[in-house]
Amino acid sequence: MGQTCALAWLRRLAAGCLAVACLLATACDSRPPRVRGWDGMYPIKITVTTAMIGDLVKGVGRDRVFIEVLMGPGTDPHLYKASPDDVRKLGEAVGIAYNGLHLEGKMGEVLESMAKKKPTLAVAETLPQSRLIQVGEIGGKPTYDPHVWFDVKLFSEALGPIADWLSEIDPESADFFKANAEDYAFGLSQ
């Protein structure tokens, strides 16, 4: 009976030591926490509104991202309304990138709602306002031409913010994203 009691005590001690070791190993993990919805596996699913935004995000993320484009060629983003399937795709994405500056005017509420749940980037809104073309005012606030891709040099300035945004999702790949953004910007400048 004494030997059985000692074995039970040793088993409990071993289990307790194992639990403490697991807690310490987890607490000492220096990796940054992952974004909710991303399991750490590549490619990271990113949903974008237009192919132009998708091209920039793919150029920075390369093989570490999978791009799902909502609006196909010939679609007018100003008039486009999100379908239930689009809302599902946005919901399944780890991150969402869109043009912004009211290009996707009819999708504004959906994009704002998603921005509360996951990493979302309004790409054109990362550009310096001093370089944007003001086209009017709404409620005393300036409105800008959202067609920023027509100025390739200006559009390429969004690559850095895209790299930063992807780095928030996958901090361990920050150097990879930054290098790709610099390479892509150099290519666009040629």
C-alpha positions in Angstrom: 0.0 0.0 0.0 2.8 2.4 0.8 4.5 1.7 -2.5 1.2 2.4 -4.4 0.8 5.6 -2.6 4.4 6.7 -3.5 3.8 5.8 -7.2 0.6 7.8 -7.3 2.4 10.8 -5.6 5.3 10.5 -8.2 2.8 10.4 -11.1 1.1 13.6 -9.8 4.4 15.3 -9.3 5.5 14.3 -12.9 2.2 15.6 -14.3 2.5 18.8 -12.4 6.1 19.3 -13.6 5.0 18.7 -17.2 2.2 21.2 -16.8 4.6 23.8 -15.5 7.1 23.1 -18.2 4.3 23.5 -20.9 3.2 26.8 -19.4 6.8 28.1 -19.3 7.4 27.0 -22.9 4.3 28.9 -24.0 5.1 32.0 -22.0 8.6 32.1 -23.3 7.6 31.9 -27.0 9.0 35.0 -28.5 6.9 34.8 -31.7 4.3 37.6 -32.0 0.7 36.5 -31.7 -1.1 35.5 -34.8 -4.0 37.5 -36.3 -7.3 35.9 -35.5 -8.4 33.7 -38.3 -4.9 32.9 -39.6 -3.6 29.5 -38.6 0.0 30.3 -39.5 -0.1 28.3 -42.7 0.7 29.8 -46.1 -0.7 31.1 -48.3 -2.5 33.8 -46.3 -6.0 34.4 -47.8 -6.4 38.0 -48.7 -9.6 39.3 -50.3 -9.3 42.4 -52.5 -12.0 44.4 -54.3 -10.1 45.1 -57.6 -7.4 43.5 -59.6 -5.2 46.6 -59.3 -5.2 46.3 -55.5 -4.7 42.5 -55.9 -1.6 43.1 -58.1 0.0 45.3 -55.5 -0.7 42.9 -52.6 0.5 39.9 -54.6 3.6 41.7 -55.5 4.5 42.3 -51.9 3.2 39.0 -50.5 4.2 36.8 -53.4 3.8 33.1 -52.6 2.8 33.8 -49.0 -0.6 35.2 -50.0 -3.5 33.9 -52.0 -5.5 36.7 -53.6 -9.3 36.5 -54.1 -10.6 39.4 -56.3 -14.2 40.3 -55.9 -14.7 42.5 -59.0 -13.8 41.1 -62.3 -12.6 42.9 -65.4 -15.1 45.5 -66.7 -16.9 45.9 -63.4 -17.6 49.4 -62.3 -16.4 49.5 -58.7 -18.4 52.8 -58.1 -21.7 50.9 -58.7 -20.7 47.4 -57.4 -22.8 46.0 -54.6 -21.5 43.2 -52.4 -23.4 39.9 -53.0 -24.0 37.4 -50.3 -21.1 35.4 -51.8 -18.8 38.4 -51.6 -19.7 38.9 -47.9 -18.8 35.2 -47.4 -15.5 35.6 -49.1 -14.7 38.7 -47.1 -15.7 36.8 -43.9 -13.4 33.9 -44.8 -10.4 36.1 -45.6 -7.6 36.7 -43.1 -7.2 40.3 -44.4 -9.0 42.6 -46.8 -7.5 45.3 -49.0 -9.5 47.7 -51.1 -8.9 51.0 -52.9 -10.7 53.4 -50.6 -11.4 57.1 -51.3 -15.0 56.0 -52.0 -14.1 54.0 -55.2 -16.1 51.1 -53.8 -18.9 53.5 -52.7 -21.7 50.9 -52.5 -19.6 48.6 -50.4 -18.6 51.1 -47.8 -20.8 49.7 -45.0 -19.7 46.2 -45.6 -16.0 47.1 -45.7 -16.4 49.3 -42.5 -18.0 46.4 -40.7 -15.3 43.9 -41.8 -12.6 46.4 -40.6 -13.8 45.9 -37.1 -13.2 42.2 -37.3 -10.0 41.7 -39.3 -7.0 43.5 -40.7 -8.3 45.8 -43.4 -6.4 48.3 -45.6 -7.8 51.1 -47.7 -4.7 51.3 -50.0 -5.3 54.7 -51.6 -6.0 56.3 -48.2 -2.4 55.5 -47.2 -1.1 57.9 -49.8 -0.1 61.5 -49.0 -3.2 63.8 -49.3 -0.9 66.5 -50.8 -0.4 64.2 -53.8 -4.0 63.3 -54.4 -6.3 65.2 -56.7 -9.1 67.0 -54.9 -12.4 66.7 -56.8 -14.8 68.3 -54.3 -16.0 68.5 -50.8 -18.6 66.6 -48.7 -19.6 68.2 -45.4 -16.7 70.5 -45.5 -14.2 67.7 -46.0 -12.2 67.3 -49.2 -12.9 64.4 -51.5 -10.2 62.9 -53.8 -10.1 61.2 -57.1 -9.9 57.5 -56.2 -8.3 56.5 -59.5 -4.7 56.7 -58.1 -3.4 53.8 -60.2 -3.2 56.2 -63.2 -0.2 57.8 -61.5 2.2 54.8 -61.3 4.7 56.6 -59.1 2.0 57.7 -56.7 0.4 54.2 -56.7 3.7 52.6 -56.0 4.0 54.6 -52.8 1.3 52.3 -51.4 3.7 49.3 -51.5 5.3 50.3 -48.2 2.0 50.5 -46.3 1.0 47.2 -47.9 4.2 45.6 -46.6 3.5 47.1 -43.1 -0.1 45.8 -43.2 1.0 42.3 -44.2 3.6 42.4 -41.5 0.9 43.0 -38.9 -0.7 39.7 -40.1 2.6 37.8 -40.4 5.2 39.6 -38.3 7.8 36.9 -38.9 7.8 37.7 -42.7 8.2 41.5 -42.2 11.6 41.6 -43.9 10.4 39.5 -46.8 7.4 41.8 -47.4 9.6 44.9 -47.1 12.2 43.6 -49.6 9.4 42.6 -52.0 7.8 46.1 -51.7 11.2 47.7 -52.5 11.8 45.4 -55.5 8.3 46.0 -56.8 8.6 49.8 -56.4 12.0 49.7 -58.2 10.4 47.7 -61.1 7.5 50.2 -61.4 10.0 53.1 -61.5 11.7 51.7 -64.6 
